[in-house]
């Protein structure tokens, strides 16, 4: 069970949250100019790393706000929580 | 006493009263009240100032805090969202609408959305924590604080009223029977513990 620090509500149990997948995927500026392969890449393709991953989470049973989390997919360690529109802090954590 | 026409738990009033364990915990449904969901940009003085002078109440900016102005409550729900709770017959919505007309806000009457259960007594904290993942330790969560979470998988808005502790549980009308039944079951063990003469601490 993860303890996730909501930027507004503070540390809360994982069951209150919903994971929204990989963060920082920008919508194409001009979707009409994309071919099918490029559109499929935007819609479906994700990095799925072993190690540090930047994800979107929503405090769905709490304040219902979206925010970003940097989590290790190996150890589940969370080293950064930051609001939408913000960049993650530079340093990554110790665990891998 | 809950209004039979509107209260989701009116038919359970006696079951809730019978669940009481003297000196440990008591449960009842509170009478219906006006609940308004208010959204707006609190950094905008036109919004915050207007609301605060119209209601004579300061909207809490700190997450999960409750402002109490003579029976009118403002519970923090989000950085731009509050639940205003007042007496049942209240012109709260009309007052807000006229004060905030022309502004980019949302004022929604959600009185029928949730009913309010009062759970109080020395064992109330322990009972809630059987089904609620919030840290309710008095060092973290005390009177005047609120939190949205879950109670046995049902949506919950929790407000601690005093240090006894007494809690007000805002639960969805459609989940009220489930939540109340769950609480009655969770309260049962204290009755037997007491009868057996083994009182804790």
Interface residues (C-beta under 8 A of the other chain):
Chain A: X8 X9 X10 X11 X12 X13 X15 X16 X61 X62 X63 X64 X65
Chain B: X63 X64 X77 X78 X79 X81 X133 X134 X135 X147 X148 X149 X150 X155
